């Protein structure tokens, strides 16, 4: 936001911001009521209502966002649009307002998220048709969009946390949407539990920050950022990054996202491309003024990001579920975004977030179309030869593939990935001098793996001979237009989104970078390791590496149709380890799940049941028995003794009354 060099030129109350958030909330409520009280409606009519309300709410939110964006562009640089709603919490001098705020960062995110979400809502109308939970699905989807918009537009960290928890809860509902299937229900539980672990870090950072600053408001935090020492800023940033790692599926909290493919495919496109998983990246970018004070924390973000990118890319090589390949690809690409944020290239990270949202949503919806026409088949080993039979889906998938591999210079992924690579190499690290070279070459190798596994997926699904059910293949036809139109629009967006921020080294104006520069310019480190004149050479190297990945995958899967035995022998057991995802789930099961269950059983069986309950009851019984024995001695069977007891009791009572 750049508040050190200038105050906001204008802090403008804009009374239509609430429409962006209210539209999907209203859609969720209306569809929820229709589900509860519309049981007597004719099914076909009910589906029309659900679709109209759900899609209409999302499109209305996008139109309001676009109208607000057009108004925002007319304002001076550094302006912020605000919407004051109500005082949420007030206790003495402490108060938190439920206010929304749109600056260049949040404005970019809101327009992008509402646009992609609108297309995914429309696609869902075809994909989820005839599903018994059709209305419930659209209600959840609208509620998810509402929560994400609250997160992005929040004026302070406490309201952001409200949206943060909202998207986590909605992801649980959507991932476990088909909860009758226990495996799918468990996937939803795994997602929310892992995210709660990350949220513990978020809450710790929130409390420490408030204890030091006394406010949650972003503007006030930035104005008072000099109150933070490097140590306190590092601790706070690491806590928030742990929360971000949970939401954005980074090491060690990435394990929930592959299993989240159990939800409907449009959910995968929405959660794992454009919205929830990008929340962690947004949080780090929003707190850029703190991360610039904490070089160790920034370095941690970059290192975890590049390691996650490489780790997930290797796992994607051996996946046979079409959606899980894309899931691990999402984890890997999120790692690239964190790499950009970790080297203070926040604009480059945001740029990749947007291009990734387009091409990954396109790929997920295209994969959903493949699954739809193949009657639920997700194993790529049972696919092949689909290119001519589902041409619109093939074109859409090709556009997404071209964008993520970066083999075509005009694709979105080429520019955004390349800008992160260049900044990783060119930005000096104040902690470890040789780190930029390590980050760059690791990320470059990951780009090679990305091109390889995505080409493997593309070739295996759309080329060669069909290897699945021949009866399905004989009646194969493309998905309906309600599904293919959103796919193609996202495919076109995958291509042209790269021109939102063309690097200046090749004649571009870097428009997105200039748009968000007021947010990040004080937190962006100067790139001095490499001359900007070398950027075209580095871009050519990146293009060459991507091309090698494509050619290698085509050689293995399109021509030879097998991996050379000598390659498998290079790392003994390597193929098995990758196929088993490096046994991380098994390791977590032993070290975490079983340990927690064992501790819980010990607490339940030994502490609660045997000590607190059984021992308490035993002591109570013994106490009652002891008192009974004492009272028994008073029962002597003599009337004069009983009369003495009565007289003594009456005397004691009189004494107490008189005194």
C-alpha positions in Angstrom: 0.0 0.0 0.0 3.0 2.3 0.3 1.8 4.3 3.3 5.3 5.3 4.3 5.9 7.4 1.2 2.4 8.7 0.9 -1.0 8.6 2.5 -4.0 7.4 0.5 -4.8 10.1 -1.9 -8.5 9.3 -1.4 -10.3 6.9 1.0 -13.7 6.8 -0.7 -17.0 5.5 0.6 -18.6 3.4 -2.2 -22.0 2.2 -1.3 -22.3 -0.6 -3.9 -19.5 -2.8 -2.7 -21.9 -4.7 -0.5 -23.7 -6.1 -3.6 -20.5 -8.1 -4.5 -20.8 -10.0 -1.3 -24.5 -9.9 -0.7 -25.5 -11.5 -4.0 -23.9 -15.0 -3.4 -25.1 -14.9 0.2 -28.6 -14.3 -0.9 -28.3 -17.0 -3.5 -27.1 -19.5 -0.8 -30.0 -18.6 1.5 -32.7 -18.7 -1.3 -31.5 -22.1 -2.6 -31.2 -23.4 0.9 -34.8 -22.5 1.6 -35.9 -24.0 -1.7 -34.2 -27.3 -0.7 -35.9 -27.2 2.7 -39.4 -26.2 1.6 -39.5 -27.0 -2.1 -39.9 -30.8 -1.9 -43.2 -30.7 -3.7 -41.8 -28.8 -6.7 -41.5 -30.7 -9.9 -37.9 -31.8 -10.3 -37.3 -30.2 -13.7 -38.8 -26.9 -12.5 -36.8 -27.1 -9.2 -33.5 -27.5 -11.1 -34.3 -24.5 -13.2 -34.9 -22.5 -10.0 -31.7 -23.7 -8.4 -29.7 -22.9 -11.5 -31.3 -19.5 -12.0 -30.7 -18.5 -8.4 -27.2 -20.0 -8.1 -25.8 -18.8 -11.4 -27.7 -15.5 -11.3 -26.2 -14.7 -7.8 -22.6 -15.4 -9.1 -23.1 -13.4 -12.3 -24.6 -10.5 -10.3 -21.6 -10.5 -8.0 -19.3 -10.4 -11.1 -21.3 -7.5 -12.7 -21.1 -5.6 -9.4 -17.3 -6.3 -9.2 -16.8 -5.2 -12.8 -18.8 -2.0 -12.3 -16.8 -1.2 -9.1 -13.5 -1.9 -11.0 -14.5 0.5 -13.8 -15.2 3.1 -11.1 -11.9 2.3 -9.3 -9.9 2.9 -12.5 -11.0 6.5 -12.7 -9.6 7.3 -9.2 -6.1 8.6 -8.5 -3.3 6.0 -7.8 -3.4 4.8 -4.2 -7.1 5.3 -3.8 -9.2 2.8 -1.8 -12.9 2.1 -1.9 -14.5 1.4 1.4 -18.0 0.1 2.5 -18.9 0.7 6.1 -21.5 -1.8 7.3 -21.7 -2.1 11.1 -19.8 -2.2 14.3 -19.2 -6.0 14.8 -17.4 -6.1 18.2 -17.1 -3.4 20.8 -15.6 -3.8 24.3 -14.3 -0.7 26.0 -11.7 0.9 23.7 -11.5 -2.2 21.6 -13.8 -2.4 18.5 -13.9 -4.2 15.2 -15.9 -3.0 12.3 -17.5 -5.2 9.7 -16.1 -3.1 6.8 -15.0 -3.9 3.3 -12.2 -2.3 1.5 -11.0 -2.5 -2.1 -7.5 -1.5 -3.1 -5.5 -2.6 -6.2 -4.7 -6.0 -4.7 -8.2 -6.9 -3.5 -9.8 -5.3 -6.6 -7.8 -7.6 -8.9 -8.7 -10.6 -6.9 -12.4 -9.9 -6.7 -12.9 -9.3 -10.4 -10.9 -12.5 -11.2 -12.6 -14.7 -8.6 -16.2 -13.6 -9.5 -15.6 -14.1 -13.2 -14.1 -17.6 -12.9 -16.7 -18.6 -10.3 -19.5 -17.4 -12.5 -18.3 -19.7 -15.3 -17.9 -22.6 -12.9 -21.4 -22.1 -11.7 -22.7 -22.2 -15.2 -20.7 -25.4 -16.0 -22.1 -27.0 -12.8 -25.6 -26.7 -14.2 -24.7 -29.3 -16.8 -22.3 -31.4 -14.9 -24.5 -31.8 -11.8 -27.8 -32.2 -13.7 -30.0 -35.0 -12.3 -27.9 -35.2 -9.1 -30.2 -35.7 -6.1 -28.4 -32.9 -4.2 -28.6 -30.4 -7.0 -30.1 -27.6 -5.0 -27.9 -28.2 -1.9 -24.9 -28.1 -4.2 -25.7 -24.6 -5.6 -26.4 -23.4 -2.1 -23.0 -24.6 -0.9 -21.3 -23.1 -4.0 -22.8 -19.7 -3.4 -21.9 -19.8 0.3 -18.3 -20.6 -0.6 -18.1 -17.7 -3.0 -19.5 -15.4 -0.3 -16.9 -16.6 2.2 -14.1 -16.1 -0.2 -15.2 -12.6 -1.1 -15.4 -11.7 2.7 -11.8 -13.0 3.0 -10.5 -10.9 0.1 -12.4 -7.7 0.9 -11.9 -7.6 4.6 -10.6 -4.3 6.0 -9.0 -6.1 9.0 -7.5 -9.4 10.0 -10.4 -10.5 12.2 -13.0 -10.2 9.4 -10.5 -11.9 7.1 -10.3 -14.8 9.5 -14.1 -15.0 9.4 -14.0 -15.5 5.7 -10.9 -17.8 6.1 -12.9 -20.1 8.3 -15.9 -19.8 6.1 -14.1 -21.2 3.0 -12.7 -24.0 5.1 -16.2 -25.0 6.3 -17.7 -24.7 2.8 -14.8 -26.8 1.4 -15.7 -29.5 3.9 -19.3 -29.4 2.7 -18.3 -29.5 -1.0 -15.5 -32.1 -0.8 -17.7 -34.4 1.2 -20.8 -33.5 -0.9 -21.5 -37.2 -1.7 -21.2 -38.1 2.0 -23.1 -41.4 1.5 -19.7 -42.7 0.2 -17.5 -43.1 3.3 -14.3 -42.5 1.4 -15.6 -39.1 0.1 -16.9 -38.2 3.6 -13.4 -39.0 5.0 -11.8 -36.8 2.4 -13.9 -33.8 3.6 -13.0 -34.6 7.2 -9.3 -34.8 6.3 -9.5 -31.4 4.6 -11.0 -29.6 7.5 -8.8 -31.3 10.1 -5.6 -30.4 8.3 -6.8 -26.9 7.7 -7.6 -26.6 11.5 -3.9 -27.5 12.2 -2.8 -24.7 10.0 -5.4 -22.3 11.5 -3.7 -22.8 14.9 -0.7 -21.0 13.4 -3.0 -18.3 12.0 -4.6 -17.7 15.4 -1.2 -17.6 17.2 0.0 -15.0 14.7 -3.3 -13.0 15.2 -3.0 -13.0 19.0 0.7 -12.0 19.0 0.2 -9.3 16.5 -2.7 -7.8 18.5 -0.7 -8.0 21.7 2.0 -5.9 20.1 0.0 -3.6 17.9 -3.4 -3.4 19.6 -5.3 -3.5 16.3 -6.3 -5.8 13.5 -6.8 -3.1 10.9 -4.5 -3.4 7.9 -4.0 0.3 7.4 -3.2 0.9 11.1 -0.9 -2.1 11.2 1.1 -0.7 8.3 1.3 2.8 9.7 2.6 1.3 13.0 4.8 -1.4 11.5 7.9 0.2 13.0 6.8 -1.0 16.4 7.7 -4.5 15.3 11.2 -5.8 15.8 12.8 -8.2 13.3 12.3 -11.0 15.8 8.6 -10.3 16.5 7.9 -9.7 12.8 9.6 -13.1 12.1 7.5 -15.0 14.6 4.3 -13.4 13.5 5.0 -14.0 9.8 6.0 -17.6 10.4 2.7 -18.2 12.3 0.7 -16.7 9.5 2.6 -18.6 6.9 1.9 -21.9 8.7 -1.8 -21.0 8.4 -1.2 -20.1 4.7 0.5 -23.5 4.2 -2.6 -25.3 5.4 -5.0 -23.3 3.3 -2.7 -23.4 0.2 -1.5 -27.0 0.6 2.2 -26.5 1.1 4.7 -28.8 2.9 3.9 -30.2 5.4 0.2 -29.6 5.2 -0.5 -30.4 1.6 -1.9 -33.9 2.2 -5.5 -32.9 2.2 -5.7 -31.5 -1.3 -5.2 -34.7 -3.4 -7.9 -36.4 -1.4 -10.2 -33.4 -1.9 -10.7 -34.7 -5.5 -13.5 -36.8 -4.0 -15.8 -33.8 -4.5 -17.6 -32.9 -7.7 -15.2 -31.8 -10.4 -16.5 -28.2 -10.6 -15.7 -28.0 -6.9 -12.1 -29.0 -7.7 -12.0 -26.2 -10.3 -13.4 -23.6 -7.9 -11.5 -24.5 -4.7 -8.3 -25.7 -6.2 -7.8 -23.2 -9.0 -9.2 -19.8 -8.4 -10.3 -19.4 -4.8 -9.6 -21.2 -1.5 -6.1 -22.5 -2.2 -5.0 -19.0 -3.3 -6.1 -17.6 0.1 -2.7 -18.4 1.6 -0.9 -16.6 -1.1 -3.2 -13.6 -0.7 -2.6 -13.5 3.0 1.2 -13.4 2.5 0.8 -10.7 -0.1 -1.5 -8.7 2.1 1.0 -8.8 4.9 3.9 -7.8 2.7 4.8 -4.9 5.0 5.5 -7.3 7.8 7.3 -9.9 5.7 9.7 -7.2 4.4 10.8 -6.7 8.1 11.4 -10.5 8.5 14.0 -11.8 6.0 14.2 -15.2 7.7 10.4 -15.6 7.3 10.5 -14.5 3.7 13.3 -16.9 3.0 11.3 -19.7 4.6 8.3 -18.9 2.4 10.6 -19.1 -0.7 12.3 -22.3 0.3 9.1 -24.1 1.3 7.4 -22.8 -1.9 10.1 -24.2 -4.2 10.4 -27.5 -2.3 6.7 -27.9 -2.5 6.7 -27.2 -6.2 9.4 -29.8 -6.9 7.9 -32.4 -4.5 4.4 -32.2 -5.9 5.7 -32.2 -9.5 7.5 -35.5 -8.9 4.3 -37.0 -7.4 2.3 -35.9 -10.4 4.5 -38.0 -12.7 3.1 -41.3 -11.5 -0.6 -40.5 -10.8 -3.2 -42.3 -12.9 -6.3 -40.5 -11.7 -6.8 -37.6 -14.1 -8.0 -35.3 -11.3 -5.1 -36.2 -9.0 -2.5 -35.3 -11.6 -4.1 -31.9 -11.7 -4.3 -31.8 -7.9 -0.6 -32.3 -7.5 0.0 -29.8 -10.3 -2.0 -27.3 -8.3 0.1 -27.9 -5.2 3.2 -27.4 -7.4 2.0 -24.2 -9.0 1.1 -22.8 -5.6 4.7 -23.4 -4.7 5.7 -21.1 -7.5 3.4 -18.4 -6.2 5.0 -18.7 -2.7 8.4 -18.6 -4.3 7.5 -15.3 -5.9 6.2 -13.9 -2.6 9.2 -15.2 -0.7 11.6 -13.3 -2.9 9.4 -10.2 -2.5 8.1 -10.4 -6.1 4.5 -10.1 -4.8 3.3 -8.7 -8.1 4.7 -11.7 -10.0 3.1 -14.1 -7.5 -0.2 -12.4 -8.0 0.2 -12.5 -11.7 0.8 -16.3 -11.6 -2.1 -16.7 -9.2 -4.4 -15.2 -11.9 -3.0 -17.0 -14.9 -3.0 -20.2 -12.9 -6.6 -19.7 -12.0 -7.6 -19.5 -15.7 -5.6 -22.4 -17.0 -6.1 -24.7 -14.0 -9.9 -24.1 -13.9 -9.9 -24.8 -17.7 -8.0 -28.0 -17.1 -10.2 -29.2 -14.3 -13.4 -28.4 -16.2 -12.0 -30.2 -19.3 -11.1 -33.2 -17.1 -14.6 -33.1 -15.7 -16.0 -33.2 -19.3 -13.9 -36.2 -20.0 -15.1 -37.9 -16.9 -18.7 -36.9 -17.7 -18.6 -38.4 -21.3 -16.9 -41.6 -20.0 -19.6 -42.2 -17.4 -17.4 -41.5 -14.4 -14.1 -43.0 -15.5 -11.1 -41.2 -14.0 -8.2 -43.7 -14.7 -6.1 -42.3 -17.6 -5.0 -45.9 -18.4 -8.5 -46.6 -19.5 -8.7 -43.6 -21.8 -7.0 -42.6 -25.1 -7.9 -41.6 -28.6 -10.5 -39.0 -27.5 -9.2 -36.1 -29.6 -11.5 -36.6 -32.6 -14.5 -37.7 -30.6 -14.8 -34.8 -28.1 -13.3 -32.0 -30.1 -14.4 -29.0 -28.0 -13.2 -30.7 -24.8 -9.9 -31.5 -26.6 -9.4 -27.9 -27.7 -10.2 -26.6 -24.2 -7.7 -29.1 -22.6 -5.1 -28.2 -25.2 -5.4 -24.5 -24.4 -4.9 -25.2 -20.7 -2.0 -27.6 -21.4 -0.3 -24.9 -23.6 -0.7 -22.3 -20.8 0.7 -24.4 -17.9 3.6 -25.9 -19.9 4.6 -22.5 -21.2 5.8 -23.9 -24.6 3.9 -21.2 -26.5 5.3 -17.7 -25.8 1.8 -16.1 -26.0 0.3 -18.3 -23.2 -0.5 -17.0 -19.8 1.7 -19.5 -17.8 4.8 -18.6 -19.9 4.9 -15.0 -18.8 3.9 -15.4 -15.1 6.1 -18.5 -14.5 9.1 -16.8 -16.2 8.8 -13.6 -14.2 8.9 -15.6 -11.0 12.0 -17.5 -12.2 13.8 -14.3 -13.2 13.0 -12.6 -9.9 14.1 -15.7 -7.9 17.5 -15.5 -9.6 17.8 -11.7 -9.7 16.7 -10.8 -6.1 19.6 -11.1 -3.6 19.0 -12.9 -0.4 20.2 -11.1 2.7 20.5 -14.3 4.7 22.0 -16.9 2.4 24.0 -15.3 -0.5 23.9 -18.4 -2.8 20.2 -19.1 -2.3 18.9 -17.3 -5.5 20.8 -19.7 -7.7 19.5 -22.7 -5.8 15.9 -21.4 -6.0 16.2 -20.6 -9.7 17.6 -24.0 -10.9 15.2 -25.9 -8.6 12.3 -24.0 -10.0 13.6 -24.4 -13.6 13.8 -28.2 -13.2 10.3 -28.2 -11.7 9.2 -26.3 -14.9 10.7 -29.2 -16.9 8.8 -31.8 -14.8 5.6 -29.7 -15.2 5.8 -29.8 -19.0 6.6 -33.6 -18.8 3.7 -34.7 -16.6 1.2 -32.4 -18.3 2.2 -33.7 -21.7 2.0 -37.3 -20.4 -1.6 -36.5 -19.2 -2.6 -34.9 -22.5 -1.1 -37.6 -24.7 -2.5 -40.5 -22.6 -6.0 -39.1 -22.6 -6.4 -37.7 -26.1 -4.0 -39.7 -28.4 -3.3 -43.3 -29.2 -5.9 -46.1 -28.9 -8.9 -46.1 -26.6 -8.3 -48.5 -23.8 -11.6 -48.4 -21.9 -15.1 -49.7 -22.2 -15.8 -50.1 -25.9 -19.6 -49.7 -25.5 -19.1 -46.2 -24.0 -16.6 -45.3 -26.8 -19.1 -46.3 -29.5 -21.6 -43.8 -28.2 -19.1 -41.1 -27.3 -20.1 -37.4 -27.9 -19.0 -34.1 -26.5 -20.4 -32.5 -23.4 -23.4 -30.0 -23.7 -22.7 -26.4 -24.5 -23.6 -25.3 -21.0 -20.3 -27.1 -20.0 -18.1 -26.6 -23.1 -18.7 -22.8 -23.4 -17.3 -22.0 -19.9 -14.4 -24.4 -20.7 -13.5 -22.6 -23.9 -13.9 -19.2 -22.3 -11.4 -20.2 -19.6 -9.2 -21.6 -22.3 -9.1 -18.3 -24.1 -8.5 -16.6 -20.8 -5.5 -19.0 -20.3 -4.0 -17.6 -23.5 -4.7 -13.9 -23.2 -4.1 -13.6 -19.4 -0.4 -13.6 -20.0 -0.7 -10.2 -21.7 -2.0 -8.7 -18.5 1.6 -8.3 -17.4 4.0 -8.6 -20.3 7.6 -8.1 -19.0 9.1 -4.7 -20.0 12.2 -6.6 -21.3 10.2 -7.7 -24.4 8.3 -4.5 -25.0 5.4 -4.9 -22.6 4.0 -2.3 -20.3 3.7 -4.7 -17.3 0.2 -3.3 -16.7 -0.8 -5.6 -13.8 2.5 -4.9 -12.2 1.9 -1.1 -12.4 -1.7 -1.5 -11.2 -0.6 -3.2 -7.9 2.7 -1.3 -7.5 1.2 1.1 -4.9 0.6 -2.0 -2.7 4.0 -3.6 -3.0 6.5 -1.0 -4.0 8.0 -0.5 -0.5 8.2 -4.2 0.1 9.8 -5.2 -3.2 13.5 -5.8 -3.0 15.6 -4.5 -5.9 16.6 -7.1 -8.4 20.4 -6.6 -8.7 21.8 -10.1 -9.1 21.1 -10.2 -12.8 20.8 -7.5 -15.4 17.4 -6.9 -16.9 19.1 -7.2 -20.3 19.6 -10.9 -19.6 15.9 -11.5 -19.1 15.2 -12.4 -22.8 18.0 -15.0 -22.6 16.5 -16.5 -19.4 13.1 -16.5 -21.1 14.5 -18.5 -24.0 16.2 -20.9 -21.5 12.8 -21.4 -19.8 11.1 -22.0 -23.1 13.8 -24.5 -24.1 13.4 -26.4 -20.8 9.6 -26.6 -21.3 10.0 -27.8 -24.9 12.4 -30.5 -23.7 9.8 -31.6 -21.1 7.2 -31.8 -23.8 9.4 -33.7 -26.2 10.6 -36.1 -23.6 7.0 -37.0 -22.5 5.9 -37.3 -26.2 8.8 -39.7 -26.8 8.0 -41.8 -23.8 4.2 -41.9 -23.9 3.3 -40.9 -27.5 5.9 -42.9 -29.3 7.5 -45.6 -27.1 4.5 -46.0 -24.8 6.8 -47.1 -22.0 9.5 -45.9 -19.7 13.0 -47.2 -20.5 14.1 -49.9 -18.0 17.5 -48.3 -17.5 15.7 -45.1 -16.4 13.7 -47.0 -13.8 17.0 -48.5 -12.4 18.6 -45.1 -11.8 16.9 -44.8 -8.4 16.1 -48.3 -6.9 12.5 -48.3 -5.7 12.0 -44.8 -7.0 9.0 -45.6 -9.2 7.3 -47.4 -6.3 8.0 -44.6 -3.9 6.5 -42.0 -6.2 3.5 -44.2 -6.9 3.0 -44.5 -3.1 3.4 -40.7 -2.7 6.7 -41.2 -0.8 4.7 -42.9 2.0 3.9 -39.5 3.5 0.3 -40.5 4.3 1.5 -43.7 6.0 4.1 -41.7 7.9 1.5 -39.2 9.1 -0.8 -42.1 10.0 1.9 -43.6 12.3 3.3 -40.4 13.8 0.2 -38.3 14.0 -3.1 -40.1 13.6 -2.3 -43.2 15.6 -0.4 -41.2 18.2 -3.4 -38.9 18.7 -5.8 -41.8 18.7 -3.6 -43.7 21.2 -3.4 -40.6 23.4 -7.1 -40.1 23.1 -7.8 -43.7 24.1 -5.4 -43.4 27.1 -7.2 -40.2 28.2 -10.6 -41.9 27.7 -9.8 -45.3 29.2 -7.2 -44.6 31.8 -7.7 -41.0 32.9 -11.4 -40.4 32.4 -12.9 -43.8 32.9 -10.6 -45.5 35.4 -9.5 -42.6 37.4 -12.1 -39.8 37.1 -15.2 -42.0 36.8 -14.4 -45.4 38.4 -12.2 -44.1 41.2 -14.6 -41.3 41.9 -17.5 -43.7 42.2 -15.4 -46.0 44.3 -14.4 -43.2 46.7 -18.0 -42.0 46.8 -19.2 -45.5 47.7 -16.6 -45.9 50.4 -17.5 -42.4 51.8 -21.2 -43.3 52.0 -20.3 -46.6 53.6 -18.1 -45.0 56.2 -20.7 -42.4 57.1 -23.3 -45.2 57.4 -21.0 -47.1 59.8 -20.7 -44.0 62.0 -24.5 -43.4 62.0 -25.0 -47.1 62.7 -23.3 -46.7 66.1 -25.9 -44.2 67.1 -28.7 -46.7 66.6 -28.5 -48.3 70.1 -32.2 -49.3 70.4 -32.9 -47.3 73.6 -35.7 -44.7 73.7 -33.9 -42.5 76.3 -30.9 -42.2 74.0 -33.1 -41.1 71.0 -34.7 -38.5 73.4 -31.3 -37.2 74.3 -30.5 -36.8 70.6 -33.7 -34.8 70.0 -33.0 -32.5 73.0 -29.4 -31.9 71.9 -30.5 -31.2 68.4 -33.2 -28.7 69.6 -30.7 -27.0 71.9 -28.2 -26.6 69.0 -30.9 -25.2 66.7 -32.0 -22.7 69.4 -28.4 -21.6 69.9 -27.9 -21.0 66.1 -31.1 -19.0 65.9 -30.2 -16.8 68.8 -26.6 -16.1 67.7 
